[in-house]
């Protein structure tokens, strides 16, 4: 017997239709991207309009409302959507919070982005800033919830500390936070004091122990460099490589699974990582040539990580071991990336990705991964207790 699939929040709204929904007479804006789709692959904008809702404007996060910006940190500009004819406001660039002019004439904003459960993925911070703007404008904010593709049972990595806030972390979440967007929204609204008029359409049938395959939903890339669910499994840790001069695989067909640099020795690197006792993952030495971003057009030596057991795999611990191994192998070539990064002009990128300076200083002084990660289980447990009242599943 085929298991029933998960029904995302968008479907719950569509089933209500404007005749039954509290939004039936509302003038709506919608924050969308390509993964804002129904299970039968209709783009959410089209589905909402066909259901009779009064959609007046679209808002695009990082990579754009149509996912048109392939690379990281490429800004979008306002334009007219070529299919719906609606105005599209960019929320990535100089303006990341909806302005009063953008919200003028709207009664509510729908949020329907597929997040990936990681603090540094910018979509939840687009959501947070939009919630603030709606609170200030006195209009409703509606989250159409979607599953967390890396599951909701585990939390990994440090909490963001005061003084390290940026657009890859505005509030103190763990690096892998284990929440859905609606759960983050409820926590932000109540515990973090945003205080907007918040409504949530839950996912039906989602459990916290589910991987993506178990949801029965089609995979649509939430951003161009997360092409597969396996990419998402690796991302909570391997995104840290963005803070160093290692390629994290952008510009290849396996971002966040491939990693390396022109000055690394693949067999020695893979041998060290395979000997580190990392659960649920194995490393294959390899070479690759990125077509864009770091080391574009250069032959990189490195490895590909292969997730053998997603429940055992610890992506954050794995990435710490990768960074330590690369620095140990080539201390004269390894370097931390310099700012600016994601609109932060001063702090080192690795510090805002990690949430404080402990990873950078630990690796620079030769600390092992166990020492660098020592405080993170306690922090994750404290956060789990704090967020418990706002869990939906």
FIBA-125531 format. One record per residue (C-alpha): residue in one letter; x, y, z. Coordinates in nm, 3 decimals. Layout:
// FIBA-125531
SITE  code        u        v        w
SITE     a        X        Y        Z
...
//
This chain:
// FIBA-125531
SITE  code        u        v        w
SITE     x    0.000    0.000    0.000
SITE     x    0.133    0.344   -0.090
SITE     x    0.164    0.577    0.206
SITE     x   -0.043    0.894    0.197
SITE     x    0.159    1.196    0.101
SITE     x    0.199    1.510    0.307
SITE     x   -0.033    1.798    0.219
SITE     x    0.140    2.140    0.241
SITE     x   -0.029    2.449    0.376
SITE     x   -0.095    2.580    0.027
SITE     x   -0.338    2.293   -0.032
SITE     x   -0.528    2.375    0.287
SITE     x   -0.578    2.732    0.165
SITE     x   -0.688    2.615   -0.179
SITE     x   -0.939    2.372   -0.032
SITE     x   -1.100    2.655    0.161
SITE     x   -1.122    2.877   -0.142
SITE     x   -1.221    3.241   -0.112
SITE     x   -1.578    3.146   -0.023
SITE     x   -1.478    2.986    0.309
SITE     x   -1.140    3.139    0.387
SITE     x   -1.104    3.433    0.623
SITE     x   -0.901    3.580    0.336
SITE     x   -1.199    3.574    0.102
SITE     x   -1.221    3.953    0.064
SITE     x   -0.854    4.030    0.127
SITE     x   -0.619    4.197   -0.116
SITE     x   -0.316    3.970   -0.103
SITE     x    0.055    3.982   -0.159
SITE     x    0.254    3.658   -0.182
SITE     x    0.619    3.577   -0.106
SITE     x    0.710    3.300   -0.351
SITE     x    0.980    3.109   -0.535
SITE     x    0.974    2.810   -0.773
SITE     x    0.916    2.557   -0.492
SITE     x    0.596    2.743   -0.400
SITE     x    0.401    2.480   -0.587
SITE     x    0.112    2.244   -0.527
SITE     x    0.179    1.867   -0.521
SITE     x    0.047    1.848   -0.879
SITE     x    0.321    2.098   -0.974
SITE     x    0.106    2.406   -1.028
SITE     x    0.293    2.724   -0.937
SITE     x    0.134    2.861   -0.620
SITE     x    0.067    3.201   -0.776
SITE     x   -0.138    3.043   -1.052
SITE     x   -0.318    2.810   -0.811
SITE     x   -0.413    3.091   -0.572
SITE     x   -0.542    3.312   -0.853
SITE     x   -0.734    3.026   -1.017
SITE     x   -0.901    2.955   -0.680
SITE     x   -1.045    3.306   -0.687
SITE     x   -0.826    3.487   -0.436
SITE     x   -0.745    3.851   -0.504
SITE     x   -0.369    3.846   -0.551
SITE     x   -0.226    4.193   -0.609
SITE     x    0.156    4.166   -0.574
SITE     x    0.442    3.918   -0.552
SITE     x    0.759    3.933   -0.344
SITE     x    1.079    3.749   -0.434
SITE     x    1.340    3.627   -0.181
SITE     x    1.705    3.547   -0.255
SITE     x    1.734    3.394   -0.605
SITE     x    1.410    3.564   -0.710
SITE     x    1.039    3.488   -0.728
SITE     x    1.100    3.273   -1.037
SITE     x    1.437    3.137   -0.917
SITE     x    1.606    3.325   -1.198
SITE     x    1.927    3.414   -1.008
SITE     x    2.145    3.104   -1.026
SITE     x    2.443    3.206   -0.817
SITE     x    2.461    3.313   -0.454
SITE     x    2.443    3.679   -0.351
SITE     x    2.306    3.808   -0.682
SITE     x    2.043    4.074   -0.624
SITE     x    1.705    4.099   -0.792
SITE     x    1.530    4.417   -0.902
SITE     x    1.157    4.496   -0.920
SITE     x    0.986    4.382   -1.237
SITE     x    0.651    4.272   -1.379
SITE     x    0.590    3.898   -1.366
SITE     x    0.575    3.774   -1.728
SITE     x    0.296    3.522   -1.662
SITE     x    0.060    3.685   -1.413
SITE     x    0.135    4.048   -1.497
SITE     x    0.165    4.122   -1.124
SITE     x    0.432    4.353   -0.983
SITE     x    0.724    4.165   -0.827
SITE     x    0.906    4.333   -0.538
SITE     x    1.255    4.210   -0.454
SITE     x    1.335    4.130   -0.091
SITE     x    1.700    4.057   -0.160
SITE     x    1.935    4.346   -0.219
SITE     x    1.948    4.691   -0.067
SITE     x    1.586    4.640    0.045
SITE     x    1.525    4.317    0.238
SITE     x    1.225    4.429    0.442
SITE     x    0.901    4.520    0.261
SITE     x    0.857    4.894    0.254
SITE     x    0.526    5.069    0.326
SITE     x    0.495    5.143   -0.045
SITE     x    0.527    4.773   -0.128
SITE     x    0.252    4.686    0.121
SITE     x    0.022    4.974    0.028
SITE     x   -0.325    4.852   -0.063
SITE     x   -0.274    4.500    0.077
SITE     x   -0.472    4.339    0.358
SITE     x   -0.252    4.032    0.405
SITE     x    0.072    3.874    0.286
SITE     x    0.098    3.502    0.213
SITE     x    0.435    3.338    0.277
SITE     x    0.496    3.014    0.085
SITE     x    0.869    2.935    0.068
SITE     x    1.027    2.591    0.096
SITE     x    1.288    2.627    0.369
SITE     x    1.564    2.372    0.444
SITE     x    1.588    2.390    0.823
SITE     x    1.917    2.580    0.854
SITE     x    1.973    2.911    1.032
SITE     x    2.188    3.060    0.757
SITE     x    1.937    2.993    0.477
SITE     x    1.796    3.339    0.421
SITE     x    1.429    3.256    0.363
SITE     x    1.334    3.254    0.733
SITE     x    1.493    3.597    0.774
SITE     x    1.298    3.725    0.474
SITE     x    0.997    3.593    0.664
SITE     x    1.103    3.762    0.988
SITE     x    1.150    4.101    0.822
SITE     x    0.820    4.068    0.636
SITE     x    0.646    3.985    0.965
SITE     x    0.795    4.301    1.117
SITE     x    0.676    4.508    0.822
SITE     x    0.326    4.362    0.843
SITE     x    0.314    4.432    1.217
SITE     x    0.408    4.794    1.152
SITE     x    0.152    4.825    0.870
SITE     x   -0.126    4.651    1.063
SITE     x   -0.184    4.381    0.804
SITE     x   -0.211    4.005    0.841
SITE     x    0.080    3.765    0.779
SITE     x   -0.012    3.412    0.669
SITE     x    0.235    3.122    0.661
SITE     x    0.152    2.834    0.427
SITE     x    0.368    2.573    0.597
SITE     x    0.588    2.312    0.429
SITE     x    0.794    2.017    0.559
SITE     x    1.146    2.059    0.687
SITE     x    1.340    1.846    0.434
SITE     x    1.609    1.748    0.686
SITE     x    1.352    1.648    0.947
SITE     x    1.236    1.798    1.272
SITE     x    1.386    1.570    1.535
SITE     x    1.746    1.688    1.552
SITE     x    1.917    2.016    1.624
SITE     x    2.288    2.067    1.563
SITE     x    2.546    2.338    1.594
SITE     x    2.571    2.652    1.802
SITE     x    2.314    2.915    1.881
SITE     x    2.367    3.256    1.724
SITE     x    2.521    3.486    1.986
SITE     x    2.456    3.859    2.035
SITE     x    2.684    4.073    1.823
SITE     x    2.695    3.825    1.535
SITE     x    2.355    3.903    1.381
SITE     x    2.333    3.936    1.003
SITE     x    2.102    3.842    0.716
SITE     x    2.216    3.481    0.767
SITE     x    2.105    3.498    1.130
SITE     x    1.884    3.761    1.292
SITE     x    1.765    3.563    1.597
SITE     x    1.927    3.291    1.814
SITE     x    1.850    2.965    1.637
SITE     x    2.084    2.664    1.627
SITE     x    2.257    2.612    1.294
SITE     x    2.028    2.315    1.222
SITE     x    1.711    2.421    1.397
SITE     x    1.464    2.136    1.335
SITE     x    1.161    2.363    1.277
SITE     x    0.923    2.437    0.993
SITE     x    0.871    2.794    0.875
SITE     x    0.541    2.820    1.063
SITE     x    0.705    2.704    1.385
SITE     x    0.984    2.960    1.341
SITE     x    0.718    3.225    1.273
SITE     x    0.523    3.141    1.588
SITE     x    0.841    3.155    1.797
SITE     x    0.949    3.485    1.640
SITE     x    0.608    3.636    1.688
SITE     x    0.568    3.541    2.055
SITE     x    0.910    3.480    2.209
SITE     x    1.100    3.735    2.001
SITE     x    0.835    4.003    2.019
SITE     x    0.744    4.069    1.654
SITE     x    0.374    4.069    1.740
SITE     x    0.214    4.067    1.397
SITE     x   -0.134    3.932    1.320
SITE     x   -0.014    3.581    1.236
SITE     x   -0.212    3.295    1.080
SITE     x   -0.080    2.950    0.992
SITE     x   -0.196    2.682    0.750
SITE     x   -0.033    2.361    0.871
SITE     x    0.105    2.070    0.673
SITE     x   -0.120    1.769    0.705
SITE     x    0.043    1.431    0.758
SITE     x    0.396    1.553    0.829
SITE     x    0.592    1.392    1.113
SITE     x    0.916    1.516    1.257
SITE     x    1.097    1.191    1.176
SITE     x    1.025    1.210    0.801
SITE     x    1.291    1.246    0.536
SITE     x    1.184    1.404    0.208
SITE     x    1.110    1.073    0.034
SITE     x    0.863    0.986    0.309
SITE     x    0.656    1.299    0.239
SITE     x    0.554    1.170   -0.106
SITE     x    0.600    1.523   -0.242
SITE     x    0.793    1.607   -0.558
SITE     x    1.130    1.772   -0.498
SITE     x    1.151    2.123   -0.644
SITE     x    1.478    2.306   -0.584
SITE     x    1.424    2.576   -0.318
SITE     x    1.736    2.745   -0.454
SITE     x    1.953    2.659   -0.753
SITE     x    2.239    2.512   -0.551
SITE     x    2.025    2.263   -0.358
SITE     x    1.932    2.038   -0.648
SITE     x    1.849    1.722   -0.451
SITE     x    1.733    1.617   -0.105
SITE     x    2.086    1.480   -0.046
SITE     x    2.222    1.830   -0.105
SITE     x    1.992    1.944    0.175
SITE     x    2.116    1.670    0.408
SITE     x    2.472    1.797    0.365
SITE     x    2.391    2.167    0.367
SITE     x    2.350    2.229    0.745
SITE     x    2.722    2.171    0.789
SITE     x    2.886    2.207    0.451
SITE     x    2.749    2.560    0.410
SITE     x    3.024    2.655    0.658
SITE     x    3.276    2.611    0.376
SITE     x    3.140    2.936    0.233
SITE     x    3.339    3.103    0.510
SITE     x    3.674    2.966    0.387
SITE     x    3.866    2.956    0.061
SITE     x    3.747    2.602   -0.007
SITE     x    3.500    2.533   -0.285
SITE     x    3.176    2.402   -0.137
SITE     x    3.087    2.264   -0.478
SITE     x    2.906    2.564   -0.620
SITE     x    2.956    2.562   -0.993
SITE     x    2.928    2.181   -1.004
SITE     x    2.629    1.950   -1.029
SITE     x    2.682    1.835   -0.667
SITE     x    2.704    2.147   -0.449
SITE     x    2.768    2.079   -0.077
SITE     x    2.857    1.718   -0.157
SITE     x    3.175    1.800   -0.353
SITE     x    3.436    2.014   -0.179
SITE     x    3.801    2.100   -0.229
SITE     x    4.064    2.345   -0.352
SITE     x    4.350    2.345   -0.605
SITE     x    4.605    2.289   -0.328
SITE     x    4.452    1.985   -0.155
SITE     x    4.563    1.620   -0.186
SITE     x    4.242    1.416   -0.240
SITE     x    4.361    1.072   -0.117
SITE     x    4.519    1.213    0.197
SITE     x    4.212    1.428    0.269
SITE     x    3.968    1.139    0.222
SITE     x    4.185    0.906    0.431
SITE     x    4.187    1.150    0.721
SITE     x    3.812    1.210    0.704
SITE     x    3.730    0.840    0.671
SITE     x    3.946    0.775    0.977
SITE     x    3.769    1.038    1.188
SITE     x    3.484    0.809    1.292
SITE     x    3.214    1.032    1.147
SITE     x    2.882    0.846    1.156
SITE     x    2.665    0.787    0.853
SITE     x    2.903    0.927    0.590
SITE     x    3.195    0.817    0.374
SITE     x    3.436    1.018    0.159
SITE     x    3.558    0.949   -0.194
SITE     x    3.871    1.131   -0.315
SITE     x    3.807    1.318   -0.638
SITE     x    3.891    1.614   -0.861
SITE     x    3.645    1.867   -1.006
SITE     x    3.643    2.202   -1.184
SITE     x    3.386    2.462   -1.073
SITE     x    3.229    2.662   -1.355
SITE     x    3.161    2.964   -1.131
SITE     x    3.229    3.101   -0.782
SITE     x    3.543    3.000   -0.591
SITE     x    3.823    2.847   -0.804
SITE     x    3.614    2.874   -1.120
SITE     x    3.792    2.708   -1.410
SITE     x    4.062    2.555   -1.188
SITE     x    4.117    2.187   -1.114
SITE     x    4.034    2.129   -0.749
SITE     x    4.141    1.833   -0.542
SITE     x    3.903    1.723   -0.271
SITE     x    3.635    1.470   -0.195
SITE     x    3.270    1.389   -0.232
SITE     x    3.076    1.301    0.080
SITE     x    2.832    1.012    0.048
SITE     x    2.555    0.997    0.308
SITE     x    2.496    0.631    0.393
SITE     x    2.267    0.677    0.694
SITE     x    2.083    1.008    0.721
SITE     x    1.971    0.938    1.078
SITE     x    2.328    0.886    1.196
SITE     x    2.486    1.155    0.976
SITE     x    2.598    1.470    1.162
SITE     x    2.652    1.736    0.894
SITE     x    2.776    2.009    1.129
SITE     x    3.034    1.787    1.299
SITE     x    3.135    1.662    0.954
SITE     x    3.197    2.012    0.822
SITE     x    3.409    2.103    1.125
SITE     x    3.625    1.797    1.054
SITE     x    3.651    1.899    0.686
SITE     x    3.770    2.249    0.774
SITE     x    4.019    2.120    1.028
SITE     x    4.154    1.862    0.782
SITE     x    4.199    2.118    0.503
SITE     x    4.383    2.359    0.729
SITE     x    4.605    2.085    0.870
SITE     x    4.697    1.959    0.524
SITE     x    4.778    2.299    0.374
SITE     x    4.818    2.562    0.649
SITE     x    4.991    2.809    0.417
SITE     x    4.714    2.794    0.157
SITE     x    4.402    2.761    0.373
SITE     x    4.242    3.096    0.462
SITE     x    3.919    3.233    0.598
SITE     x    3.706    3.432    0.356
SITE     x    3.713    3.807    0.405
SITE     x    3.399    4.027    0.427
SITE     x    3.175    4.155    0.283
SITE     x    2.937    3.862    0.288
SITE     x    2.555    3.872    0.288
SITE     x    2.550    4.247    0.360
SITE     x    2.787    4.217    0.658
SITE     x    3.086    4.444    0.601
SITE     x    3.296    4.384    0.913
SITE     x    3.260    4.042    1.074
SITE     x    3.437    3.743    0.913
SITE     x    3.190    3.536    0.711
SITE     x    3.277    3.221    0.905
SITE     x    3.179    3.393    1.230
SITE     x    2.831    3.493    1.116
SITE     x    2.779    3.148    0.962
SITE     x    2.883    2.969    1.282
SITE     x    2.710    3.223    1.504
SITE     x    3.021    3.338    1.692
SITE     x    3.401    3.326    1.654
SITE     x    3.457    2.990    1.826
SITE     x    3.490    2.779    1.512
SITE     x    3.746    3.010    1.354
SITE     x    3.956    3.055    1.665
SITE     x    3.931    2.686    1.750
SITE     x    4.056    2.568    1.412
SITE     x    4.328    2.833    1.404
SITE     x    4.463    2.711    1.738
SITE     x    4.447    2.343    1.645
SITE     x    4.145    2.245    1.858
SITE     x    3.975    1.923    1.756
SITE     x    3.613    1.898    1.648
SITE     x    3.503    1.757    1.982
SITE     x    3.635    2.061    2.166
SITE     x    3.488    2.304    1.913
SITE     x    3.146    2.135    1.937
SITE     x    3.154    2.084    2.315
SITE     x    2.890    2.342    2.409
SITE     x    2.655    2.284    2.117
SITE     x    2.449    1.990    2.257
SITE     x    2.367    2.191    2.569
SITE     x    2.267    2.491    2.358
SITE     x    2.050    2.278    2.130
SITE     x    1.875    2.119    2.429
SITE     x    1.805    2.458    2.584
SITE     x    1.662    2.584    2.256
SITE     x    1.444    2.272    2.221
SITE     x    1.290    2.346    2.560
SITE     x    1.239    2.712    2.473
SITE     x    1.065    2.645    2.144
SITE     x    0.844    2.358    2.263
SITE     x    0.530    2.575    2.310
SITE     x    0.531    2.672    1.942
SITE     x    0.574    2.331    1.782
SITE     x    0.294    2.226    1.548
SITE     x    0.383    1.863    1.478
//
